[in-house]
């Protein structure tokens, strides 16, 4: 299965009878576009992570969905009904949208039970039953009468989640909700939150700038840059089939080898790479992640034989070697031009500085991206 990346974001929209849909939404401030022509959809029970660097338009998009920012263009639909568009703007409190932020914003003067039940309406017995149900599901029933200051950060986060879910919102918006938690608590809290959201069948849009968090949480990732979605799809596709060099680099460190195309082929020290669709003279970047390099010791200058899977080996010398827990990070100064390549090797492996080694690439993990045309060929 291949991910099709298109410049027309509307073509990325998945038709969903239930859930949230955004059509060609844009927003500018003082004449400067912050969000441009963004389209996406999230079905009931689905989690979409909007991923990107600070200032790329993620939070502004979230605020438009919530109704606290008004788009300059486009439409927002909930379960097939327009809640924001030309001549239509449903107030935030009537959108059936829950909110969770980095700041849990619990009321300090209310007990845990009162916090969870704050936004509920209806008969008292029904409200009480809903509060008890949610506190049981987040394993905080014994804190019903406690106050927020008596809880840990992780417990406060679970109370905030229960409060946001109490009115049974059709959509949950989450803006960096786990960034204030201790690293050792974060993974467990994220998993618990994910399970509860799935059980509730709530459509979720979560904003984060951490790729690992997005891949851990999301059914779909929308990678944003400069106010636009540059790629969208399941985590494994966005990671393994990046739209461009910048998309690949956002998820991990990368190695880059630059070459020139001749006859749809680029010649490098690692052998030939196909560059389909590129013209002669065009400059391309060949991108590979450090974990997809393999190493072999130099044996009197005799390198490993070429293979279809790994191509030609190129030699370099160890310039840095660090053990970083479950893997080792090795950097090489390459013989062919002195450039640096980085390899990540499972386990403890720290060769001495200056050790000559042969580096090979997994051909199926290389990505070729056009950079520019050779000016001499223009």
Beta strands, then each sheet from edge to edge (+ up, - down):
strand 1: 19-29
strand 2: 32-43
strand 3: 47-51
strand 4: 73-78
strand 5: 81-85
strand 6: 88-89
strand 7: 97-101
strand 8: 171-175
strand 9: 203-208
strand 10: 220-225
strand 11: 228-233
strand 12: 254-262
strand 13: 265-268
strand 14: 271-274
strand 15: 282-289
strand 16: 293-297
strand 17: 314-323
strand 18: 327-334
strand 19: 340-346
strand 20: 356-361
strand 21: 367-373
sheet 1: 2+ 1- 4+ 5- 6+
sheet 2: 7+ 8+ 9+ 3+ 10+ 11-
sheet 3: 14+ 13- 12+ 15- 21+
sheet 4: 16+ 20- 17+ 18- 19+
end
